[in-house]
Amino acid sequence: MQFELMASMMCANYGNLEKEVKDLEEGGIDSFHIDIMDGRYVPNFAMSLNDMKYIAQTSARPVDVHLMIEHPNNRIQLFLNHLRPGDTVYIHPEAEYHPSTTLQSIINAGMTPGIAINPGTSVETVMEMLRIVKKVLVMSVNPGNAGQMYLPYVGKKITKLLALKEEMDFEIFWDGACGADKILEYAPRGVKGFVLGTTLLFGKGQAYKDTLQDIRELRF
């Protein structure tokens, strides 16, 4: 079964980021997931613009930028200037007065537009944006920190989105507390990709290549 695996780079070893990127790339990661936090939209600071630039310049693999910042339209060009056509930029609809304007800027720059949906955000409130975006990042935990517990009611939201994705032409991606059980359940149902953090990828005491191979060989 084909599904995409993205490395949550806020969980990487920053003592040697170059090696982390190289080892993940050689291990077969599909893309690098970059969490940008401003300490306002979420109660934490995470990766920076320079982190994103470095990873985008170091690897040929796609970059998925998850903007957990207030009013991203005010600074969107800073990020777009350092990405490549086809890279993905996710925004949170609640963080912007007119999110469709921000999404159009992403489209105009040749990037892939996406929205991230918090656990407390209903599908109904983002329905029209589903017609604009190509990717929907479903947060299975409240955003802001790694290592949180999965919120089970998010599964019903994914069921709703799966029923809409063909008609509205978007793909669904999972972010947060992603264990093998989640991939086994949701990949066959149509979830396209999974962001891997401390639950399944980082800090496991073995090479990323071996960990990623184990995930891809899960028995469905």
N, C-alpha and C positions, 0 to 999 in steps of 0.2 A: 504494500500500500504506500502511495506517495503522499508525503506531507513535509512541510518545511519546518526547519529547526533554526531558531534565532537565539543568539547568545546575549543575555542581559549583561551588558558590559559594566554596569555599576557594581556587579559582583566580582569583577575580575581583580587580579592581583596588580595593583598599580605600582608595585616595586619594580616590575619589568613588563610594562604594557606592550612593548614591541614583541616580546616573546609570546605573550598571551594571544595577541592578534595572529601571529604566525602559526602558533600551535593549533588554534581554533580553525584557522583557514585550512591548514594541512589535514586537520581532523575531519573536515567535511562539513563545517557549519555553513548554512545557507546564507545567513546575513547577520549583521551586527546591530543589535538593538541598543539605541542610545537614549537614556532617560535624562532629560534636562529638567531640573527643578529649580524654582526661584525662591523657595522659602515663603511664598505668599499663597499661591494656589494650592500647594501642598505644604505641610509643616516640616519640610526638610530641604536641604540642598544636596544636589547630586552632581551629575556630570556637567562639564562646561562646554562652551563653544569651542575652545581649543582642543578638548578631548575629542569632540566630534570631528573637527578638522583633521586631527592626527590620524584617527582610524580611517576616515574616508580617503586620506592620501596614502596610507600604508597598505591597504588591502584593495584588491579588485572586486571583492564581494560587495553586494549591495549593503546599504546602510538604512536602517529604519530609525527615524528620529521621533521620539515621543516627547512632545512639548507639554510638560506639566507646569505651565506658566500663565500668569494673568495677561490678558490682552495680547496674544501672540502676534496679531497683525501689526502692532507697533514696532516689532523687531524681526518680522518674518524674513526680510531680505538678508539680514545678517547670516541666517542659517542657509538660505537658498544659495547664497553666493559661494558656498563651500561644498555644495553637494553636486551630484552628477545626475544627468537625466536618467529617470527610472528609479532613483532613490525615493524612499517613502517618508512623508512627514505627516504625523498624526497630531491633531489638536483636540482639546476637550471643548465641546460646544458651550458648556457653561462658563468657560473662561473668556468668552468674547461676546461683544454686543451683537456683531453681525458675522457669525462664523462662516457664512457662505462667501463673504468677501475674502476672508483669509484663505479658504479653500481654493477660490479662483486664482489667487496669487500663486499658490502651489502648482496648480494646473498650468498656468501661464509660463512658469519657469521650467516646465517639462518634467516635473516630479509627479509621483503618485500620491494623490490626496487621500487622507484617511481621517477618521474620527476615533477617539478612544471613549468608551462608555463606562462610566463608574458603576459600581454595584447599585447605587441608589438612583441611577438615571434610567428612566423607562424607555423602551423602544419607541413608544408613541411620541415622545418629545423630540426625537431626532428623525422622524419618519421622512421628512422632505430632504434632509441631508443624505439619506441613504441613496437618493437618486443622483447625487453628485459624486460621492466618494467611490473609490475602488476597493478600499480596505476598511474593515471595522475591527478595532482592537477591543475585545471584551475584557474588562478588568474583573477578575474573580476575587480580588482583594481590594480594600481601599488603597488608593495610590499614595505613594510617598516613602515607603520603606520595604526592604526585602525581608523575606522570611515570615510573612504573615500567614494566618490560617485562611483556608478556602471558605468562601461564603456560599453555602449550598443553593440558595435561592437563585444564584446567577444561572444555574442550569436551565431554568424555565425561560430566561431571557434568550439564551442561545437557541433554544427550540423555536422561539418566535423568529429570530433572525434567520435561521436555516430555512424557514418557510418562505422568506422574502428574498433570499439572495439571488436566486435565478432570475426572478422578475426584474429586480432592481440592479442586477449586474455588479455585485460586490462580493468579496471574499471575507471570511471570518477568521480572526486570529485570537489566540488565547494568551492572556498575560496574568501571571500571578499564581503562586503555589502549584506549579505544574509538575505533577508526578506522573509516573508511568500509567497509573490508573486513569488519569484524565485523557491521556493520548489514546489509550485503548478504547475508551468510551466514545470520545468525540471525533477522532479522526475518521472512523468509518461512517459517522453521521454527516460529515461534510465540512468540519472545521479544517481550514487549509494549513494553518501553521501554529507553532507553539513557542512562546518565549521561555527560555530555560535559564533558571537562576540557581539559587543555592539548594533548591529541593532536588534537582536532578543532575545538574551539570558541574557546578563549581564546588571545590572543596571536597571532592570524593576520593582523593588519594590515588587516582590513576590518570593515565594520559587521556586528554580530551578525545583523541581518536578512538580509544577503546570505549569510552563512555558513549560517544555518539553512535558508534557501531552497535552497541548494546541496545540503544533506543530504537534505531532503525530496524533491528531484528526482533522487535517485540512481536509476540504471537497473538494475532488478532483472531 
